[in-house]
Amino acid sequence: MGGLGDTGEHPQVGEEGRKDRDLPRACTEGWEGGAGLQGHVQMVKLRISTVIFDLDGTLVDTEPDIRRAVDHALGEMGFPPASPERVRKGIGPGSETFAKIMLPEGGKERWEEWLFRYRRYYTEHCAERSRPFPGVPEMLEELRSLCRIAVATNKPRYMAERILDKLKLSRFVDVVVGPEDVSRIKPDPEMLELVLTRLRGEPLETLVVGDTDNDISAGKSLGALTCGVTWGYFPEPELRRLGPDFLADRPKDVVRIVEIFSEEVKSCAG
């Protein structure tokens, strides 16, 4: 079985090795039990047919617009601006948790009022300063010829679709799923299950890509492959401790992961 080295051994981690082989760092770090990427591909003998991305901190740097909306809503209610650290901590876990993080000494009525003010402002300004992370449009362009692409986000779907449209990324995406579509948000796998139902996909042929514990936990619960991205909002040491199957340092690493599975499956078939 070829594609990862003539010796059949899994390459060792290191920048020099990455440059020589053009492999994502994640692919060189092996799997639990020491099987390595080759061993896993040989076990499942499946290509990756669906990639499910998170949005905030994975495809798009939405923090600038989120921070402006957070501070606008806080200011309307007489509170000081939130620190960048607090804003980043609130990105991803869903609206209820977001409100509690922004107003830790609030209460249900105050949280609801703040969310109303936040959403009213953010909906109108959600893509003014947000930008795709460098390399993301090119990554999506390449993936379009290799697999189906979905976005599963705890951000309200109408907001996610607005951002994808304004940043001209929606043309790459087959399905967008948000909290309006399910009864349980990430880290529950229900969003991911809905994606696969709509795309007629299978967990073992799916790669879940995200920057937080919610994404990795949801992917693992689904029974899919998982990839943590190190350019997002979650600290890399914490991301690593979650045990994703891969870590990607740059968007093109995600393309390479999908390509490697395709190459190795072809090798198995041959």
Backbone hydrogen bonds in HBPLUS format (Angstrom, degrees):
<---DONOR---> <-ACCEPTOR-->    atom                        ^
c    i                          cat <-CA-CA->   ^        H-A-AA   ^      H-
h    n   atom  resd res      DA  || num        DHA   H-A  angle D-A-AA Bond
n    s   type  num  typ     dist DA aas  dist angle  dist       angle   num
A0008-GLY N   A0005-GLY O   3.38 MM   3  5.73 152.0  2.47 106.0 113.2     1
A0018-ARG N   A0014-GLY O   2.97 MM   4  6.28 154.1  2.03 151.2 159.2     2
A0019-LYS N   A0015-GLU O   2.96 MM   4  6.22 160.0  2.00 154.9 159.0     3
A0020-ASP N   A0016-GLU O   3.06 MM   4  6.30 153.9  2.13 146.1 153.4     4
A0021-ARG N   A0017-GLY O   3.00 MM   4  6.15 156.7  2.06 150.4 155.6     5
A0022-ASP N   A0018-ARG O   2.60 MM   4  5.12 134.4  1.80 145.3 154.5     6
A0027-CYS N   A0024-PRO O   3.06 MM   3  5.41 124.6  2.38 105.1 117.8     7
A0028-THR N   A0025-ARG O   3.03 MM   3  5.41 146.0  2.15 107.6 117.6     8
A0026-ALA N   A0247-LEU O   3.10 MM 221  4.31 127.8  2.38 164.9 150.3     9
A0029-GLU N   A0026-ALA O   3.12 MM   3  5.43 167.8  2.13 113.3 116.9    10
A0034-GLY N   A0031-TRP O   2.80 MM   3  5.34 150.7  1.89 142.5 142.2    11
A0040-HIS N   A0036-GLY O   3.15 MM   4  6.47 155.3  2.22 150.6 157.2    12
A0041-VAL N   A0037-LEU O   2.96 MM   4  6.19 171.4  1.97 161.6 163.3    13
A0042-GLN N   A0038-GLN O   2.89 MM   4  6.03 160.0  1.93 150.9 157.2    14
A0043-MET N   A0039-GLY O   2.98 MM   4  6.11 141.3  2.14 136.0 146.4    15
A0043-MET N   A0040-HIS O   3.04 MM   3  4.98 119.3  2.42  92.0 107.5    16
A0044-VAL N   A0040-HIS O   3.03 MM   4  6.39 162.5  2.06 160.3 161.7    17
A0045-LYS N   A0041-VAL O   2.67 MM   4  5.34 154.9  1.73 148.6 157.5    18
A0049-SER N   A0205-GLU O   2.79 MM 156  5.45 140.3  1.94 136.9 147.5    19
A0148-ARG N   A0049-SER O   2.88 MM  99  6.16 171.3  1.89 145.8 144.9    20
A0050-THR N   A0205-GLU O   3.21 MM 155  6.48 152.6  2.29 158.1 158.0    21
A0207-LEU N   A0050-THR O   2.93 MM 157  6.39 155.5  1.99 155.7 163.7    22
A0051-VAL N   A0148-ARG O   2.93 MM  97  6.31 159.9  1.97 158.4 163.2    23
A0150-ALA N   A0051-VAL O   2.96 MM  99  6.32 156.2  2.02 159.2 160.5    24
A0052-ILE N   A0207-LEU O   2.86 MM 155  6.26 158.6  1.91 155.8 163.0    25
A0209-VAL N   A0052-ILE O   2.82 MM 157  6.07 169.0  1.83 160.2 163.0    26
A0053-PHE N   A0150-ALA O   2.82 MM  97  6.11 172.2  1.83 150.3 148.7    27
A0152-ALA N   A0053-PHE O   2.89 MM  99  6.17 157.6  1.95 157.1 164.2    28
A0054-ASP N   A0209-VAL O   2.94 MM 155  6.36 137.1  2.13 161.1 173.4    29
A0058-THR N   A0055-LEU O   3.17 MM   3  5.37 164.0  2.19 121.8 124.0    30
A0059-LEU N   A0055-LEU O   2.98 MM   4  5.10 147.8  2.09 131.0 141.3    31
A0060-VAL N   A0055-LEU O   3.12 MM   5  5.98 174.7  2.13 150.8 151.5    32
A0057-GLY N   A0060-VAL O   2.94 MM   3  5.75 156.3  2.00 161.2 156.7    33
A0133-PHE N   A0059-LEU O   3.10 MM  74  6.12 159.9  2.14 137.9 142.2    34
A0061-ASP N   A0131-ARG O   2.81 MM  70  5.47 166.1  1.83 164.2 159.7    35
A0066-ILE N   A0062-THR O   3.07 MM   4  6.20 163.5  2.09 159.8 164.4    36
A0067-ARG N   A0063-GLU O   2.79 MM   4  5.83 166.8  1.81 159.8 162.6    37
A0068-ARG N   A0064-PRO O   3.18 MM   4  6.37 156.4  2.24 139.8 145.7    38
A0069-ALA N   A0065-ASP O   3.07 MM   4  6.25 159.7  2.11 145.6 150.8    39
A0070-VAL N   A0066-ILE O   2.82 MM   4  6.04 158.3  1.87 154.5 161.1    40
A0071-ASP N   A0067-ARG O   2.98 MM   4  6.15 171.6  1.99 152.3 154.1    41
A0072-HIS N   A0068-ARG O   2.92 MM   4  6.05 149.6  2.02 142.1 151.3    42
A0073-ALA N   A0069-ALA O   3.00 MM   4  6.16 166.4  2.02 150.3 152.9    43
A0074-LEU N   A0070-VAL O   2.91 MM   4  6.14 160.3  1.94 151.9 158.3    44
A0075-GLY N   A0071-ASP O   2.81 MM   4  5.85 158.1  1.86 142.8 149.3    45
A0076-GLU N   A0072-HIS O   3.00 MM   4  6.26 153.5  2.07 146.6 153.3    46
A0077-MET N   A0074-LEU O   3.05 MM   3  5.21 132.8  2.28  98.5 111.7    47
A0079-PHE N   A0074-LEU O   2.81 MM   5  4.94 168.3  1.82 143.4 139.4    48
A0078-GLY N   A0075-GLY O   3.02 MM   3  4.94 161.9  2.06 103.0 108.4    49
A0086-ARG N   A0083-SER O   3.06 MM   3  5.25 118.8  2.45 101.0 115.5    50
A0087-VAL N   A0083-SER O   3.06 MM   4  6.41 159.1  2.11 155.8 161.9    51
A0088-ARG N   A0084-PRO O   2.97 MM   4  6.18 167.2  1.98 151.7 154.8    52
A0089-LYS N   A0085-GLU O   3.01 MM   4  6.17 152.9  2.08 143.0 150.6    53
A0090-GLY N   A0086-ARG O   3.16 MM   4  6.38 136.7  2.35 139.1 149.5    54
A0090-GLY N   A0087-VAL O   3.01 MM   3  5.19 130.9  2.26 100.1 113.4    55
A0091-ILE N   A0088-ARG O   3.23 MM   3  5.30 150.7  2.32 101.4 109.7    56
A0098-PHE N   A0094-GLY O   2.90 MM   4  5.98 156.1  1.95 153.0 161.0    57
A0099-ALA N   A0095-SER O   2.93 MM   4  6.16 162.7  1.96 156.6 158.5    58
A0100-LYS N   A0096-GLU O   3.18 MM   4  6.46 155.3  2.25 143.7 150.4    59
A0101-ILE N   A0097-THR O   2.95 MM   4  6.21 149.0  2.05 150.6 158.9    60
A0102-MET N   A0098-PHE O   3.01 MM   4  6.29 156.4  2.07 151.4 158.0    61
A0103-LEU N   A0099-ALA O   2.87 MM   4  5.99 152.4  1.95 148.1 155.6    62
A0106-GLY N   A0103-LEU O   3.00 MM   3  5.17 142.3  2.14 128.5 123.1    63
A0111-TRP N   A0107-GLY O   2.79 MM   4  5.91 164.5  1.82 168.5 174.0    64
A0112-GLU N   A0108-LYS O   2.95 MM   4  6.13 160.1  1.99 150.4 155.7    65
A0113-GLU N   A0109-GLU O   2.94 MM   4  6.16 155.2  2.00 144.6 151.6    66
A0114-TRP N   A0110-ARG O   2.87 MM   4  6.07 163.3  1.90 149.9 154.6    67
A0115-LEU N   A0111-TRP O   2.89 MM   4  6.11 162.0  1.93 150.3 155.2    68
A0116-PHE N   A0112-GLU O   2.98 MM   4  6.17 156.1  2.04 145.7 151.9    69
A0117-ARG N   A0113-GLU O   3.05 MM   4  6.34 165.2  2.07 153.5 156.7    70
A0118-TYR N   A0114-TRP O   2.79 MM   4  5.97 161.6  1.83 154.4 160.4    71
A0119-ARG N   A0115-LEU O   2.83 MM   4  5.90 172.3  1.84 152.7 154.9    72
A0120-ARG N   A0116-PHE O   3.00 MM   4  6.07 159.2  2.04 146.1 152.3    73
A0121-TYR N   A0117-ARG O   3.23 MM   4  6.40 159.0  2.27 145.5 149.8    74
A0122-TYR N   A0118-TYR O   2.77 MM   4  5.89 170.4  1.78 159.1 162.3    75
A0123-THR N   A0119-ARG O   2.90 MM   4  5.70 163.9  1.93 146.0 149.5    76
A0124-GLU N   A0121-TYR O   3.19 MM   3  5.60 130.2  2.46 105.7 117.3    77
A0125-HIS N   A0121-TYR O   3.22 MM   4  6.41 130.7  2.47 141.3 154.9    78
A0125-HIS N   A0122-TYR O   3.07 MM   3  5.01 134.2  2.29  96.3 109.4    79
A0126-CYS N   A0122-TYR O   2.77 MM   4  5.04 103.4  2.37 157.7 159.8    80
A0136-VAL N   A0133-PHE O   2.98 MM   3  5.61 165.3  2.00 145.6 146.9    81
A0139-MET N   A0135-GLY O   2.95 MM   4  6.08 150.9  2.03 145.4 154.2    82
A0140-LEU N   A0136-VAL O   2.93 MM   4  6.19 165.5  1.95 163.6 165.5    83
A0141-GLU N   A0137-PRO O   2.95 MM   4  6.14 154.7  2.02 146.1 153.5    84
A0142-GLU N   A0138-GLU O   3.04 MM   4  6.28 157.8  2.09 147.8 152.7    85
A0143-LEU N   A0139-MET O   2.91 MM   4  6.15 159.3  1.95 152.0 158.4    86
A0144-ARG N   A0140-LEU O   3.05 MM   4  6.15 141.9  2.20 145.3 153.2    87
A0145-SER N   A0142-GLU O   3.35 MM   3  6.05 151.5  2.44 114.6 119.9    88
A0146-LEU N   A0143-LEU O   2.78 MM   3  4.99 155.5  1.84 112.2 120.7    89
A0147-CYS N   A0143-LEU O   2.95 MM   4  5.96 151.8  2.03 175.9 174.8    90
A0174-ASP N   A0149-ILE O   2.78 MM  25  5.57 157.9  1.83 150.7 157.3    91
A0151-VAL N   A0175-VAL O   2.91 MM  24  6.35 153.0  1.98 152.9 161.9    92
A0177-VAL N   A0151-VAL O   2.84 MM  26  6.25 160.4  1.88 161.2 168.0    93
A0153-THR N   A0177-VAL O   3.02 MM  24  6.46 162.2  2.06 167.8 169.1    94
A0159-MET N   A0156-PRO O   2.99 MM   3  5.46 129.1  2.26 109.6 122.6    95
A0160-ALA N   A0156-PRO O   3.06 MM   4  6.42 161.1  2.09 153.3 159.2    96
A0161-GLU N   A0157-ARG O   2.79 MM   4  6.01 166.9  1.81 163.8 166.1    97
A0162-ARG N   A0158-TYR O   3.14 MM   4  6.14 146.8  2.26 129.9 138.6    98
A0163-ILE N   A0159-MET O   2.99 MM   4  6.29 158.3  2.04 152.8 157.9    99
A0164-LEU N   A0160-ALA O   2.93 MM   4  6.18 170.0  1.94 155.8 158.5   100
A0165-ASP N   A0161-GLU O   2.91 MM   4  5.99 156.6  1.96 144.0 150.5   101
A0166-LYS N   A0162-ARG O   2.94 MM   4  6.13 168.5  1.96 150.1 153.3   102
A0167-LEU N   A0163-ILE O   2.96 MM   4  6.07 152.0  2.04 152.4 159.7   103
A0169-LEU N   A0164-LEU O   2.80 MM   5  4.89 163.1  1.83 155.5 155.8   104
A0170-SER N   A0164-LEU O   3.23 MM   6  4.90 141.5  2.38 115.4 110.8   105
A0168-LYS N   A0165-ASP O   3.05 MM   3  5.05 159.3  2.09 104.5 110.0   106
A0172-PHE N   A0169-LEU O   3.02 MM   3  5.76 162.8  2.05 121.1 126.4   107
A0173-VAL N   A0170-SER O   3.13 MM   3  5.24 150.8  2.22 105.2 113.7   108
A0181-ASP N   A0178-GLY O   3.02 MM   3  5.72 160.2  2.06 121.5 127.3   109
A0182-VAL N   A0179-PRO O   3.46 MM   3  5.55 165.1  2.48 105.1 109.1   110
A0188-ASP N   A0185-ILE O   2.99 MM   3  5.66 144.4  2.12 133.7 128.5   111
A0192-LEU N   A0189-PRO O   2.96 MM   3  5.28 114.4  2.41 106.9 122.7   112
A0193-GLU N   A0189-PRO O   2.90 MM   4  6.17 156.2  1.96 159.0 167.0   113
A0194-LEU N   A0190-GLU O   2.96 MM   4  6.19 153.7  2.03 148.5 154.9   114
A0195-VAL N   A0191-MET O   3.04 MM   4  6.39 154.0  2.11 145.9 152.7   115
A0196-LEU N   A0192-LEU O   3.07 MM   4  6.38 164.1  2.09 150.9 153.8   116
A0197-THR N   A0193-GLU O   2.92 MM   4  6.18 147.2  2.03 144.9 154.6   117
A0198-ARG N   A0194-LEU O   2.97 MM   4  6.22 160.9  2.01 152.9 156.9   118
A0199-LEU N   A0195-VAL O   2.90 MM   4  6.13 147.0  2.01 149.2 159.5   119
A0200-ARG N   A0196-LEU O   2.70 MM   4  5.32 110.1  2.19 134.1 147.7   120
A0201-GLY N   A0196-LEU O   2.84 MM   5  4.51 150.7  1.93 126.9 135.3   121
A0205-GLU N   A0202-GLU O   2.99 MM   3  5.39 151.2  2.08 112.5 121.6   122
A0206-THR N   A0203-PRO O   3.04 MM   3  5.09 153.4  2.12 118.2 116.4   123
A0225-LEU N   A0206-THR O   3.01 MM  19  6.15 159.3  2.06 168.9 162.5   124
A0208-VAL N   A0225-LEU O   2.85 MM  17  6.16 165.1  1.87 148.2 151.4   125
A0227-CYS N   A0208-VAL O   2.81 MM  19  6.08 149.5  1.90 166.1 164.3   126
A0210-GLY N   A0227-CYS O   3.08 MM  17  6.56 157.8  2.13 164.0 170.8   127
A0229-VAL N   A0210-GLY O   2.94 MM  19  5.92 151.2  2.02 138.7 145.8   128
A0216-ILE N   A0212-THR O   3.31 MM   4  6.67 168.2  2.32 153.9 155.8   129
A0217-SER N   A0213-ASP O   2.87 MM   4  5.81 165.6  1.89 151.3 156.2   130
A0218-ALA N   A0214-ASN O   3.04 MM   4  6.01 156.6  2.09 137.7 144.6   131
A0219-GLY N   A0215-ASP O   2.97 MM   4  6.16 161.2  2.01 148.3 153.6   132
A0220-LYS N   A0216-ILE O   2.95 MM   4  6.16 159.9  1.99 150.4 155.7   133
A0221-SER N   A0217-SER O   2.96 MM   4  6.14 160.4  2.00 148.2 153.8   134
A0222-LEU N   A0218-ALA O   2.98 MM   4  6.18 142.7  2.13 143.0 153.2   135
A0223-GLY N   A0219-GLY O   3.13 MM   4  6.34 131.8  2.37 137.3 149.6   136
A0224-ALA N   A0219-GLY O   3.05 MM   5  5.37 161.3  2.09 161.5 157.0   137
A0223-GLY N   A0220-LYS O   3.02 MM   3  5.07 131.6  2.26  95.9 109.4   138
A0245-ASP N   A0226-THR O   3.04 MM  19  5.17 116.7  2.46 114.7 129.7   139
A0246-PHE N   A0226-THR O   2.99 MM  20  6.36 133.9  2.21 143.2 155.7   140
A0228-GLY N   A0246-PHE O   2.94 MM  18  6.26 160.8  1.98 151.1 146.5   141
A0248-ALA N   A0228-GLY O   2.85 MM  20  6.20 160.1  1.89 155.9 161.6   142
A0230-THR N   A0248-ALA O   2.96 MM  18  6.19 165.6  1.99 164.6 165.0   143
A0238-GLU N   A0235-PRO O   3.11 MM   3  5.53 120.5  2.48 108.5 122.2   144
A0239-LEU N   A0235-PRO O   2.98 MM   4  6.25 156.9  2.03 153.2 160.7   145
A0240-ARG N   A0236-GLU O   2.77 MM   4  5.96 160.4  1.81 161.0 165.2   146
A0241-ARG N   A0237-PRO O   3.08 MM   4  6.29 149.3  2.18 138.7 146.4   147
A0242-LEU N   A0239-LEU O   3.15 MM   3  5.40 143.8  2.28 102.3 112.5   148
A0243-GLY N   A0240-ARG O   3.00 MM   3  5.56 158.6  2.04 114.3 121.1   149
A0253-ASP N   A0250-ARG O   2.89 MM   3  5.58 154.6  1.95 123.0 130.8   150
A0254-VAL N   A0251-PRO O   2.97 MM   3  5.61 138.6  2.15 116.3 125.5   151
A0256-ARG N   A0252-LYS O   3.01 MM   4  6.31 156.8  2.07 144.9 151.3   152
A0257-ILE N   A0253-ASP O   2.95 MM   4  6.24 151.0  2.03 148.0 155.1   153
A0258-VAL N   A0254-VAL O   3.20 MM   4  6.52 164.9  2.22 151.2 153.7   154
A0259-GLU N   A0255-VAL O   2.89 MM   4  6.15 159.2  1.93 152.3 159.1   155
A0260-ILE N   A0256-ARG O   2.78 MM   4  5.95 158.2  1.83 151.9 157.2   156
A0261-PHE N   A0257-ILE O   3.14 MM   4  6.44 161.6  2.18 151.3 154.8   157
A0262-SER N   A0258-VAL O   3.12 MM   4  6.35 159.5  2.16 146.3 152.2   158
A0263-GLU N   A0259-GLU O   2.79 MM   4  6.06 158.3  1.84 154.8 161.1   159
A0264-GLU N   A0260-ILE O   2.83 MM   4  6.00 164.8  1.85 154.2 158.2   160
A0265-VAL N   A0261-PHE O   2.92 MM   4  6.01 156.7  1.98 148.1 154.2   161
A0266-LYS N   A0262-SER O   3.06 MM   4  6.22 157.8  2.11 143.7 149.7   162
A0267-SER N   A0263-GLU O   2.99 MM   4  6.26 148.6  2.09 141.0 150.2   163
A0268-CYS N   A0264-GLU O   2.88 MM   4  6.21 150.5  1.96 144.5 152.3   164
A0269-ALA N   A0265-VAL O   2.88 MM   4  6.16 160.0  1.92 151.5 156.7   165
A0270-GLY N   A0266-LYS O   2.89 MM   4  6.09 141.0  2.04 140.7 151.8   166
